[in-house]
Amino acid sequence: MTRLNCWEFKKCGKQSGKGSKNDPVVCPVTEEKRLDGTHGGTNAGRACWVVAGTLCGGQVQGTFAKKYANCDKCDFYQMVEKEEGPRLQLALFLLEKLKRG
């Protein structure tokens, strides 16, 4: 079952295939296939908090270590956390999936 992804929830317009001539930047979450299916999302759309270089709020967010404190307060993250409950995959597990490639 596919669930709401971060770019749909936030309506940022930064998903793959949506870049425009004036703003060709695409968020890496939309193309991160190693986390496809995580929490029922497309690519890393429901695990955006572990992906470096996300474009939240129009700003590049940097590494997991630098951005996670903000992600923990994010309304999208909190929604996923609530929806997944005990099935929520821990950030360390997701980071390991990214590392293994």
Contacts in CASP RR format, 6 or more apart in sequence:
PFRMAT RR
TARGET T0000
AUTHOR 0000-0000-0000
METHOD contacts of the structure
MODEL  1
MTRLNCWEFKKCGKQSGKGSKNDPVVCPVTEEKRLDGTHGGTNAGRACWV
VAGTLCGGQVQGTFAKKYANCDKCDFYQMVEKEEGPRLQLALFLLEKLKR
G
1 40 0 8 1.000
2 40 0 8 1.000
2 41 0 8 1.000
2 42 0 8 1.000
3 39 0 8 1.000
3 40 0 8 1.000
3 41 0 8 1.000
3 46 0 8 1.000
3 83 0 8 1.000
4 46 0 8 1.000
4 79 0 8 1.000
5 15 0 8 1.000
5 29 0 8 1.000
5 30 0 8 1.000
5 41 0 8 1.000
5 42 0 8 1.000
5 43 0 8 1.000
5 45 0 8 1.000
5 46 0 8 1.000
6 12 0 8 1.000
6 29 0 8 1.000
6 45 0 8 1.000
6 46 0 8 1.000
6 48 0 8 1.000
6 76 0 8 1.000
7 13 0 8 1.000
7 14 0 8 1.000
7 15 0 8 1.000
7 27 0 8 1.000
7 29 0 8 1.000
7 30 0 8 1.000
7 45 0 8 1.000
9 75 0 8 1.000
9 76 0 8 1.000
9 79 0 8 1.000
10 56 0 8 1.000
10 57 0 8 1.000
10 76 0 8 1.000
12 27 0 8 1.000
12 55 0 8 1.000
12 56 0 8 1.000
12 57 0 8 1.000
12 58 0 8 1.000
13 19 0 8 1.000
14 25 0 8 1.000
14 26 0 8 1.000
14 27 0 8 1.000
14 30 0 8 1.000
14 55 0 8 1.000
14 58 0 8 1.000
15 26 0 8 1.000
15 27 0 8 1.000
15 30 0 8 1.000
16 26 0 8 1.000
16 30 0 8 1.000
16 31 0 8 1.000
16 43 0 8 1.000
17 26 0 8 1.000
18 26 0 8 1.000
19 25 0 8 1.000
19 26 0 8 1.000
25 55 0 8 1.000
27 53 0 8 1.000
27 54 0 8 1.000
27 55 0 8 1.000
28 44 0 8 1.000
28 51 0 8 1.000
28 52 0 8 1.000
28 53 0 8 1.000
28 54 0 8 1.000
29 43 0 8 1.000
29 44 0 8 1.000
29 45 0 8 1.000
29 48 0 8 1.000
29 51 0 8 1.000
29 54 0 8 1.000
30 42 0 8 1.000
30 43 0 8 1.000
30 44 0 8 1.000
30 45 0 8 1.000
31 43 0 8 1.000
32 43 0 8 1.000
32 44 0 8 1.000
32 45 0 8 1.000
32 51 0 8 1.000
32 98 0 8 1.000
33 43 0 8 1.000
34 44 0 8 1.000
34 97 0 8 1.000
34 98 0 8 1.000
34 100 0 8 1.000
34 101 0 8 1.000
35 43 0 8 1.000
35 44 0 8 1.000
35 45 0 8 1.000
35 47 0 8 1.000
35 50 0 8 1.000
35 51 0 8 1.000
35 94 0 8 1.000
35 97 0 8 1.000
35 98 0 8 1.000
36 42 0 8 1.000
36 43 0 8 1.000
36 44 0 8 1.000
37 46 0 8 1.000
38 44 0 8 1.000
38 45 0 8 1.000
38 46 0 8 1.000
38 47 0 8 1.000
38 89 0 8 1.000
38 94 0 8 1.000
38 97 0 8 1.000
39 46 0 8 1.000
39 47 0 8 1.000
39 80 0 8 1.000
39 83 0 8 1.000
39 84 0 8 1.000
39 87 0 8 1.000
39 88 0 8 1.000
39 89 0 8 1.000
40 46 0 8 1.000
44 50 0 8 1.000
44 51 0 8 1.000
46 80 0 8 1.000
47 89 0 8 1.000
47 94 0 8 1.000
48 54 0 8 1.000
48 56 0 8 1.000
48 71 0 8 1.000
48 76 0 8 1.000
48 77 0 8 1.000
49 64 0 8 1.000
49 67 0 8 1.000
49 68 0 8 1.000
49 71 0 8 1.000
49 72 0 8 1.000
49 74 0 8 1.000
49 77 0 8 1.000
49 91 0 8 1.000
50 64 0 8 1.000
50 91 0 8 1.000
50 94 0 8 1.000
50 95 0 8 1.000
50 98 0 8 1.000
51 64 0 8 1.000
51 98 0 8 1.000
52 61 0 8 1.000
52 62 0 8 1.000
52 63 0 8 1.000
52 64 0 8 1.000
53 60 0 8 1.000
53 61 0 8 1.000
53 62 0 8 1.000
53 63 0 8 1.000
53 67 0 8 1.000
54 60 0 8 1.000
54 61 0 8 1.000
54 62 0 8 1.000
54 67 0 8 1.000
55 61 0 8 1.000
56 67 0 8 1.000
56 70 0 8 1.000
56 71 0 8 1.000
56 74 0 8 1.000
61 67 0 8 1.000
61 70 0 8 1.000
64 91 0 8 1.000
64 95 0 8 1.000
68 91 0 8 1.000
71 77 0 8 1.000
80 88 0 8 1.000
81 88 0 8 1.000
END
